[in-house]
Structures are given as C-alpha cells and as structure tokens.
Amino acid sequence: MSNDLLDALAKPPPPPSELDELMNRNPLDLIREGEAAYRAWTDKVVAIQRASRAKREAAPKGRGKRTDLSEHDNSKPIDLAALGLVKTAPATPPKPQVGFRRM
C-alpha cells in the first residue's frame, strides 16, 4: 500500500532556478559590494520577472491574444431583452398603504 502524499514528500525538490539563487542573495551585502552590483542584481530580477510575465500572458497556440477579449465594438448597444435580463414592470402599480399601523 502506498500513500501518494508521503511518496511526494520523499521525492527530492527540483534544483533551484536562477531566480531562486538571485533571491537568496542578501541585498544589503550587494549594496556593500557597490552600487553597480546591486543594480545588476535588481536588473536581473526584473528581467526574469518580465520574461515570466510575457510568457504567462502570451496566448496559447491557435488562439488570439487575451487582449482580443477586451476589444469590443461599443457603438452597438447590447440588447438586454434578448439576453433575458430585462425585468418586466407589473401591470398596475401597487396601492400605497394609507392609515396608521397599530403596534
């Protein structure tokens, strides 16, 4: 009998990525080394984050970009009645309650 949760814990973790190695460095040590070292470190981190964002936001093969969904022709009004979102008004308005209410 095997337990998948326990088996998953027994597997070694994946090797650290370049971003993991960069984030494990102490920024204060880099500042002590010099401003150029700190700027190079931040530039690498920003470049990796931008590349991962571009990869994540890229459309899968065979589909358009995600931004195509937000491009809509707003000159045509949306027909809410066709969508079934229009609530019909009652035929006669309700009579207002007149008088005093006992408590």
N, C-alpha and C positions, 0 to 999 in steps of 0.2 A: 504494500500500500504506500502510495507516495502523496505527499502534500505539496501542491503547487506553490503555496506561499513560502513554505520552508525551503523548497528547492530553489525558488527565485532568490532567496537570501544567501544561498550557498554559492551562487554564481559571482565571479569577481566583477567589480564595477568596470565600466568602459574606461579606456585611457583618457586622461584629461585632454581637453581641447586647447587650442591656442588661447581662446578667451578665458578658460579656467586658469591657465598659467598666468595670464596677464592680471586677472582679478585677484590672484593670490599674492601678488606683489604689494608691498606696503607703499602707498603714495607718499607718505612722509619720508621714507628712505629715498624715493626718487627725487623729491624736492631737495634733499640734502646733497644728492649727487649733482644736481644742477637743474636749471630751468629747462634746458634742452631735453634732458632725459625724461622729465615729467611731461613735457609737451609731446614727445614722441610716444610715450605710453598712452596718453589720452587720445592722440590721433589714431593709434592702432585700435583702441577700444571702440571709438566712434565709427571707424571704418568697418569693423566687424559687425557692429550693430546695424549700420546702414545696409550692409550687404545682406544680412539675415532678414531685415525688413523688406528689402526689394524682392528677395526670393520668396518670402511668405506672401507678399501682395501680388506677385506675378500670377497671371491667370494660368490654370492648367491647360494642357494641350487640347485643342478642339473647342475651346470656349473663348469668349471675348473677355476683355478686362473687367474687373469688378466695377470700375467706374462707369461702364456702359449701363449699369442698372440705374444709376442716378441721373443719366441723361434722359429727360422725358420732355415731350412736347407739351408745354404748359399752356399753349394757346387754345387747346381744345378742353372744354370743361368736362369733368368726369360726371357721367350720368349715374347719380346715386340711386335713382329708381330702378334702373336696370340691374344694379348690384343688390337690390333688395334692402337698401339701407335707409330708405325714406319711410318714416312712420306716418301713417295716415292720421289726420285730425279727426276727433269724434264728430258725429253729425250735428249734435246740438251741444252747446257749451253747458257745463253743469251749473245748476242753480246755486247761487250763493246762499249760505246758511244765514238766516236772519233771526235775530232774537237773542235771548240770554240763555246761557247754559248754567244749569244748576250744578252745584258741587256738593 
